[in-house]
Amino acid sequence: MDNSDRSWNSRKIFVVAINMAVMIAYTLYTRYVESGELNIILNAFFVGIHAVLCLILAIFVWRKEFLLSALLVLLIGFSTCWVIFTH
């Protein structure tokens, strides 16, 4: 594996990691900081907006990285939303 492959893979991981960190941040915010009964709706709204932004960015910037991020945000975000706020 040469240096160009390593930089390409590190860029992919960096984009996905940033998106996961943002998702963790707003999930923790809606769970612990913002108190209320309808936090699950707020978190679902954030997950939906985040996924849509990733899909829009996938069209214009880095296709594979943001498509993977959108998929992970949808899968992890809505399942986390459901599990955290129902227990």
C-alpha positions in Angstrom: 0.0 0.0 0.0 1.6 3.3 -1.1 1.1 6.7 0.5 -1.7 7.8 -1.8 -3.8 4.8 -0.7 -3.1 5.6 3.0 -4.1 9.3 2.6 -7.2 8.3 0.8 -8.2 5.8 3.5 -7.4 8.3 6.3 -9.6 10.9 4.6 -12.5 8.5 4.5 -12.1 7.6 8.1 -11.7 11.3 9.1 -15.0 12.3 7.3 -16.9 9.4 8.9 -15.4 10.0 12.3 -16.3 13.7 12.3 -19.9 12.8 11.3 -20.1 10.2 14.1 -18.7 12.7 16.6 -21.4 15.3 15.6 -24.1 12.7 16.0 -22.8 11.7 19.5 -22.7 15.4 20.5 -26.3 16.2 19.6 -27.6 12.8 21.0 -25.9 13.6 24.3 -27.2 17.1 24.2 -30.8 16.0 23.7 -30.5 13.3 26.3 -28.8 15.1 29.2 -28.8 18.9 28.7 -32.2 19.6 27.1 -34.8 18.3 29.5 -38.3 17.6 28.2 -40.7 14.9 27.2 -40.3 15.3 23.5 -36.5 15.0 23.2 -36.9 11.9 21.1 -38.5 14.0 18.4 -35.8 16.6 18.6 -33.1 13.9 18.3 -34.9 12.3 15.4 -35.1 15.7 13.7 -31.3 16.2 14.2 -30.6 12.7 12.8 -32.9 13.4 9.8 -31.3 16.7 9.0 -27.8 15.3 9.5 -28.5 12.4 7.1 -30.0 14.7 4.4 -26.9 17.0 4.7 -24.7 14.0 4.2 -26.6 12.9 1.2 -26.4 16.4 -0.4 -22.7 16.6 0.3 -22.3 13.1 -1.3 -23.7 14.5 -4.5 -21.2 17.4 -4.6 -18.1 16.6 -2.6 -16.9 13.1 -1.6 -19.4 10.5 -2.8 -18.4 7.4 -0.9 -17.4 9.0 2.4 -20.7 11.0 2.8 -22.8 8.1 1.6 -21.3 5.9 4.3 -21.7 8.6 6.8 -25.4 9.0 5.9 -26.0 5.3 6.2 -24.3 5.1 9.6 -26.1 8.2 10.9 -29.4 6.7 9.9 -28.7 3.2 11.3 -26.9 4.2 14.5 -28.8 7.5 15.0 -32.4 6.2 14.9 -31.6 3.0 16.8 -29.8 5.1 19.5 -32.6 7.5 19.6 -35.1 4.7 20.2 -33.0 2.8 22.8 -31.8 5.8 24.8 -35.2 7.6 25.1 -37.4 4.6 25.7 -35.4 3.3 28.8 
